[in-house]
Structure formats: structure tokens, C-alpha cells
Amino acid sequence: MRCIKIIYTLLLFIFISISIVTAQTPEKQKILIYYFNDESDTQNYRYYSYIIPDSLSVELKNTSGFEVTVLPVTFKYISSQVAGEERANAVAILTSRGKEVSANFSVIGSYKVEKNIIHIRTQICNIASGEIVDADETKEKIGALIYEIIDKITSKINKELQKTIAAEKEKLATSPYNNFYSSFRNIFISYSYNFLFLAGDWENIYNDTKMSTICIGIPFSKIYSSNTTFINTLYLAPTWKLFSTNNHDISHTYDTYLSVYMGGISFVYFYPLSPLIDVSIRIEPGVSYTNLYIALVEASGPFAPHVTKSSYDPFISAEINAVLYFYSVGFTGGINYNRVFYEGNDLEAYGINFGICYKL
């Protein structure tokens, strides 16, 4: 048991050390651009919804060196008339989605074609602070070349971005711990409580099995930088599990208590279903420590006659969850499968879990 604790403490230390070293390396500013919202009275100009962000992405990459991703989800311009609660919800969605892909800024906007004139409004959201800035309002004849329109918008967006970046650098320059703080960005911590159902021969020996799971997820992008959505939503997570059970509710001769401690490295993938809901898939191989306590008399306890057995064995666990976000807090629920590879008769269990996670 002590050996397992030492191994996984070292693994956690290595992961955090990698995160800190990576955070100290200058990174490109990452921008997430949403499809623009069409406010026209006709649907004849719907194609501008993706043409504008795609063109902006190319220009920002080429002229400013930003790392840009276009998200195929329409997000409308947040006008000053939007109510406080609705505005707060929109900002929460933008910041939550931005943090998931390690973006620094989001660009959103709307356009309207009226009397052969296209009106384009653009905004920038600072993911760290949630501040929304109006970047540009452009009006051109619909016959104008699209690259000329995009060039004007890009220049104004880039100007606003540079202002915001300079202001952020000035704020952060006052803190000598900036690199340390940023190293923990997008790391998540989760806890779940599991109701397990044993299968096979174990079902007739034990019941009423519960399990607790603690997980610390570190973005794979901190180790390997990539523009692909898959890499940006993949996490490596040191994970610890503990489940215990007894045979009190089953006909038996002796009281027995089974405790299994498990530790491993999980591979966690988040798939976004909507701005506030993710599906997470987790696979965890690892090592388990099992302790079996058998009471030899009716009155059990640590000083009563008993027999104990223990062993170290490999295990594997798989889990799928739905995650509902409220700002940086996520509420989880899902199902899982666990298997400990004992000599002779593996322990197999299916579970239902509920939990909570917090993304830094």
C-alpha cells in the first residue's frame, strides 16, 4: 500500500512539474471564432455566417500570428439592450467554452443585409476576465470584394486584441507568481460517489458496495501543443479509487470485509454537446491493493480473532459521464465498469456515479 502511494505521488509531482515548465514557455495567443449570426430578413445571405469567420481566421493567422480555431456554432452579437441575466449567461458560455480549448479570446458577431448593404458587428470576449469589447461595426455594399471587408474588420479586431493583450501583460507583470498561477490553468479536480453492483461469484458474497473516486485532470495540450480539437479536449489524470463492502446482508458463517484501493492514470476525453453540456469518456489502467478481513468469532473488531489477506493486482476501469456546467463548476453523472484481475477469479463490478468537478 505504501508503495502505491509513493508511486502515484511521484507521478502527480511529475505532471505538475511538466505543467509549470510548459507554462513558462511563451505561447501564441489563442482565439476562438464562432459562426456569425444572420439577422437579415431573408435567408439568401446565410452563407456569410461561416464565410466571415473562416476569412477572419485566415487573416488573423497570416497577419498577426495568432492561433485561431473556428467553432461551427452560431453565437449572436451581445447588444447593450440584452438583460443582465441573459448577458451573464452568454458570457459564462463563452468563457467556459474558451477555457476548454485553452483559448485567450473569443470573437463573435452578427450581420444584416439590407438594401444591398451588409452591416457587420463584431465583439471580442476576454476569456480570463469575461469582458466583452466591441471591436468593429462595418458597413459595405454587398458587391464589395469579401477580402476587402475582412481586411478592414481584421485590422480593427487586431488593434483591439493588441490593446487587451498589452493591458493584461501590464497587470500580470506586477505579479512574480504569474507563471506559477498560469501553470494550473484548465486543470480540473473531480470527486464522484459510486454505487457498485458486483457480478459473477462475487455477487453472492458481497452487496451494498460503494466507491469514491478522486481525479486530477491535466490538459494533454500542456505537454503537446496542437490545434486539433481532440488534443485540446484530452486530459491525463492521476486517479484514486477506494471501494469497500461486507457480507452483513447476505447469509454467511463469518463476517468479512473487503477493501480495494486503486490508483492509475486516466485518459479523459470531453466531447461538447452544447455550450453547457459535455460528455466525458474515461479509461483508467492501474494497480490495486486489496485487503480482506475475515472475523473468526461472532464479535468482530481489530482485536478479535481474525484472518487478513492482501494482494497487489492490475485493474482497469472505464466510465462515461454527462457534465452540466455552471461557470467553472460541473455536475456529473454516469455509468462505469471496473475489473480487478485476481488470480483465479476476477472481481467485476458495474456502477452508477454522481459527482462534482471544478476547472481552474
N, C-alpha and C positions, 0 to 999 in steps of 0.2 A: 504493500500500500504506500509506504514511504517512497519507494522507487518511482511509482506512478506520479506522485505529487511533484517530485523533483523534475522528472522529465517534462511534464506539462507546464510547470513554472518556467523552465528554461525556454520552451517553445514560445510561450507568451512573451517573454522578455525579448526573444529574437524578432518576433513580429513587430512589436512596438519599436524596437531599435531601428528596424528597416523603415518604418513609417516616419520616424524622426529624421533619419538621414535623407530620405526622399523629400521630405517637406523642406529641407534646407536647400534643395536644388531648385533654381528658378524655373518656373513653369510658364507655358503660354497661358494667356487669359482665355478661358473657355466661354463660348457664347452659345446659347440655345435659342434658335429662332422657330417660332410657331407659324403655322399657316395663317394668313391674314383673313380677317372676317369680311365677307362681302355684304355691304349694306345697300347695294343697288336695288332698284325697284324691279329689275329684270334679272334673270339668271344667265343672260347671254355673256356675261363677263366673269363667270365663276372661275375660269382658268387662271385669272390673276391671283387667286388665293394661294397657289403654290408657285407660280412663276416669280412673284415678288420675293418671297423668302429664299427660293433657290438662287435667284440672281444676287440677292444681298449676300448670301453665304459665299458665293464665288468671289465677289468683290472684296469682302472683308478678309478673306483668306489671302488673296493676292496682294492687296494694298496695305494691309495692316498687320499681317502675320498672326491673326487670331486663330484659335482652334474652334471651328464652327460646326455645329450639328443642327440640321433641320428636323424638327419633330412634326410628323404628319397629323397634327391635331390642331384644329382651329381654335384660336383664342382671341376674343374681341378686345378692341381698344377700351380702356377703363376711363370713361369720361368723368368730369368733375361732378356731374349730376348723379353718379352712382352712389347709392346709400352706403352709409358707413359699414354696416354688417356685410353687405354684398361685396364691397371693396376689400374688406378684411379677408373674406373667404377667397377672393380671387388672388390676393397677394399670398395667402397661405398655400394655395395650389402651386403658384409659380415658384415659390421658394422651396417647397417640398420636392417638386419635380427637378428643380435645378440642382439641389443637393444630391439627389440620387445619381446624377450623372457627373457630379463634381464640377458643375458649371459655375462661373462667376457672375454671369449676366444672362437675362432672357430678353429677347426682342419680340414684341407683339405689335399688332396693328390692325387697322381696318381701312377699307377703301370703298368709294362710292362713285359710280359712273352716272353722270347726269348731264344731259345736253352736250354729249360728245366730249365732256371734260371728266378726267379721273382725279378724284381727291383722295390723297393717301395720308393717313395719320399714323405715326409710329411712336412707340414708347419703349423705354429700357427699364428693366427691373433689376436692381442690385440684389442678388441672391442672399448675401450676408445680412444686409440691413432691411430688406423688403421695401426699400424706397423706390417709387415709380417716378421716372423723369420723362417729360415729353421731349422726344428727340427731333421730330420734324413733322411739318404739315405741308405737303407738296400738292400743287395743282397744275396739271398739264393737259394739253389736248390729247385725246385718245390716239390720234395718229402719230404722236411723237415716238421716236425710237425708244424701246423699253430700256436699253442700256444707258441712254442719256438720263432718263428719270431715275434709274437705280443709282447712277453715279452721283446725282445730287443728294439722294437720300443717304447713301453710304458715307459721303463726306460729312454730313451733319451728324449721323449716328457715331461715326468715328470720333468726331470732335467732342461729343457728349461723353463717350466712353473714356476718352483720354482725361477729361476733366474729373470724372468719377474715380478713375484709377489713381490719378495724382492725389486726390483728396484722401483716398484710402491709404495710400503709401505714407502720406503725412501723418495720419492718425497712428498707423502701425509703427512708424519709426520711433515713437515715444515709448514703445514697449520693447524691452530687451528679450521678452519671452515669446515674441511673435512666432518664431519657428517652432517652438515647443507647442504652443496652442494649436497652430495650423496642422501639426502632425496628427492630431486626433480628429480632424475634420472628417465627417462621414463614417466614422466608426460607430457601430451600433452595439448596444448591450441589451440582451433579452433574457427573460425568465418565463418558463412555462410550467404549468402543473398538468400532469398526465394521469388519466385513468387507464390502466393496462388490463388487458384480457389475455391470460395465458392460453397457449394452445398445446395440443398433444397430451402426453402423460402428465405434464406439469399442471394442467387444468384440474386434475383430480387430486392434486396435493395441496395447492395454494389457491387462494382467491383474495379479493379485496386488495389488489396491488396498486400502489400509487408510485409515481415517479416525478422527480423535479429535474429540470434542465436549465442550466445557465450557459449562455453563449456570448462570446465577444467577437463581433464580426469586423474584419479589417478589409477594406476595398482592395481587390486584386490590382486595381489601377495604381495603387501606391507602390507596387512592386514592378508592374509592367504597364507603361503608359500606352494607350491605344484610343483611336477614335471610334472603334466599334461599340455599339450599344451593349453587346453581350459582355465584353470585358468590363465595361463601366458599371454593370449591374451584377458582377460576380464578386463574391466575398470568400475569403478564407477565415474560418472561425474556430479558434480553440473552444471546445465544448466539453462540459462536465455534466454527467447524469448520475443520479442516485435513485435506486428504487428498492423498496423493502416490502416484505409481505410475511404472512404467517398462516398457520392452518387452523386458527381458532374456530372458524365457522364450518369446518369440514370434519367429519367423523375421523378420529385418529387415536393413536395409542400414546404418543408423546407430543408435547408442544415443540414445534420447530419454528425457527425464524431465519429467513433468507434475506440477506442484504447484498446488493450488487452495486459497486462503484465503477463508473465507466468514464473514460477520458479519451478524446480523439480530436482530429482536425476535420471540421465540416467544410464541405463545398456548398455554398449557398448562392442560389440564383434568384433574382427578383424579376418577375415579369409584370409590367404595368397593365392593369385592366382599364383603369380610369385615373384621372388626376389624384384621387384619394384612396384608391384601392390597388393593392399589389397581390400577386400570387407568388409565394416563395417556395422553392424546392430545395431540400437539403439532403445531402448524402454524407454520412459520417462513418468512416472506419476508425477503429481504435483498439484499446486494450482495456479489459475489465478485471476487477478484483472482486471475487465472490467470497462471502463469509457465511457459513451455515452453522447455526447454533441449534443443538438438539438437547432438550431438557430430559434427564433420565428419571426425574421424580415429578409428582403432580405439582408441587410448589416450585415454580421456575424462578430464576434470578441469577445474578452474576456469581453468587457463592453456592448455589445449589449444584448437585452433581450434574454434569453435562458433558457433551462432546462437541467439539468445534472442528470444522474442516474449512480449508480455504484453498483458493487456486487463482492463477492468472490465466486469462483466456482472451483470444481475439473476439471482437464483436463488430457488427455492422448495423447501422440504423439509417432509415430513410423516412422523410417527412415532407408533407405538403400542407401549406397553410394559406389562408387568406389573411391579408393585413389591411386594416382600416386605419388611416392616418388622421390624427388631429394635431396639426402643426408637426412637431418633431416626435410626437408620441404615437406609437402604433399599437393597436389591439389585435391580437392574433387568435386564430382558432383553426384547428385542422386535425389530420389523422397521421399516425406514424406506424412504422414497422420496426421491430427490434429483434436481433438474433445474437445470442451468445453461443459461441462454438465450444461446448464442453466435449470432453472425451466420452463417447458413448451415446449421449442424449442431449442434443442442443436445446437451449431454452429459447422458445419463440413466443413473442408477445405482440399483440396489436393494441393500438392506443388511440384515445381521443384527447386532444390537448387544447388548453386555453392559456393565453399569456399576454405579456406586455413587452414592448421594446421601445428603446429610446435611441434616436440617432443624433449624434453630436454635431 
